[in-house]
Amino acid sequence: MSNKINLLNLNEQELTDFIVSLGMKKFYGKQIFTWLNQKIVRDINDMTNISLKDRELLSEKAYIPFLNLLKHQVSKIDKTEKFLFKLEDGNTIESVILRHKDRTTLCISSQVGCAVKCGFCATGLGGFTRNLDVHEITNQFYTIERRLLKQGFQINNIVFMGMGEPMLNIDNVIKAIDILSSEKGVNVSKRRITISTSGIIPGIEKLLEERIPVELAISLHSAIDEKRSELMPINTKYPLEDLFPILQEYQRQTKRRITFEYILINDFNVSDNDIAYLADFVHNFDHILNLIPCNPVDGKDYQRPSQKKIDKIFNYLKDFRKVNVTVRGEKGTDIDGACGQLRQKNLK
């Protein structure tokens, strides 16, 4: 396939330019884009409003890639679904479906592995391999959406919280978002798309430059620089004193509430002093604070606090410090729920 054009890597304008270069009618670009990205057709011969001659030409010059499903797990607890996909080069990535009463959320990967190496994350254990291409990002959505539609469901929200740091693949992530949010595609509102980041400042600046009004989730995990650097080495490059002003600017320009993620690790970031610093930090923003009790991860010795301790932290933040705080419900703990766990087991 290396000599053929990958159609899912093209946005509508690029697809139209390619179609015209083949001598085909210009308006076919819009039609083919809709076949690919709205109707999720995966056989060029099914594009029935394209002439047979042009379909044959298109098949000679281009192809539609698939994701090969290696493993599929469904939680018996909460119906969370985890998918392990094999890419064309043999690498693997994960995607997760999170089911809620009022919505279905797809958690998407943006890289093979991750270079950020946060201490609590299974993805970083396998190291970083490469960025995902645009089609490898969007095809996670399309492959799973086709399955869900047959069950009478559809994806309502997208979160870039899977494998990888989205801001280190920001150009492909933005292009994938533009395709997924296109009215001629599946038309997922950008306001229903969240990018989770460890705080890669140039990526946040790129979102502002391109005026992409997505939700932003910041992996905070400590409001004390020294502790955050210990848990998240990237903090030494983009410390909180530098991250703070760009987040304020992001909120000023987008008017979007910022979500802060805070993993609760016993005997590390749950002292009264830690939580006081946390409250001081988030109060500078229109915010949501998600407390995340630490998940077990193979190869890591981090432990979650007791339920009594979690309740004490939550009540202090909510009632005394007036923080807009939630405790994230556990999802998929019986199916290797943490990012990267299923891939790690497959690699072993």
Number of C-alpha atoms within 10 A of each C-alpha: 11 7 9 13 18 15 20 25 21 19 19 21 12 14 21 21 14 20 20 15 11 12 10 20 13 15 11 18 21 15 16 22 25 20 21 21 25 18 16 17 17 15 14 20 16 11 18 10 12 18 13 13 9 18 19 13 14 21 15 12 16 18 19 18 18 18 18 14 15 13 14 15 18 16 16 12 12 15 15 22 20 24 20 21 22 17 18 13 6 8 14 23 30 28 26 28 22 19 16 11 5 6 12 18 19 26 22 26 28 30 27 25 31 25 19 20 21 21 17 22 23 25 30 21 20 17 15 16 13 15 22 21 18 22 23 25 26 23 20 22 19 23 15 17 18 16 12 15 11 9 9 7 13 17 21 14 18 23 20 24 21 24 25 32 27 27 25 20 18 18 16 21 24 18 19 23 22 19 26 25 19 20 14 18 19 20 15 19 18 18 15 15 22 20 20 22 23 22 25 20 19 14 18 21 16 15 18 17 9 9 11 16 19 18 18 24 24 19 19 24 24 26 20 18 15 14 16 21 19 14 20 22 18 18 24 13 12 17 19 19 10 13 17 16 11 17 20 14 14 19 18 12 12 14 11 16 16 21 23 23 23 22 22 23 19 17 11 15 21 21 12 12 10 16 19 16 13 23 20 12 16 19 14 11 16 15 18 18 23 20 20 19 21 18 19 18 19 14 10 12 11 18 16 20 17 11 10 9 15 19 13 13 18 19 15 17 20 15 11 9 13 12 21 17 19 15 16 14 9 14 20 21 15 13 18 21 21 22 25 29 20 23 24 18 10 12 10 5
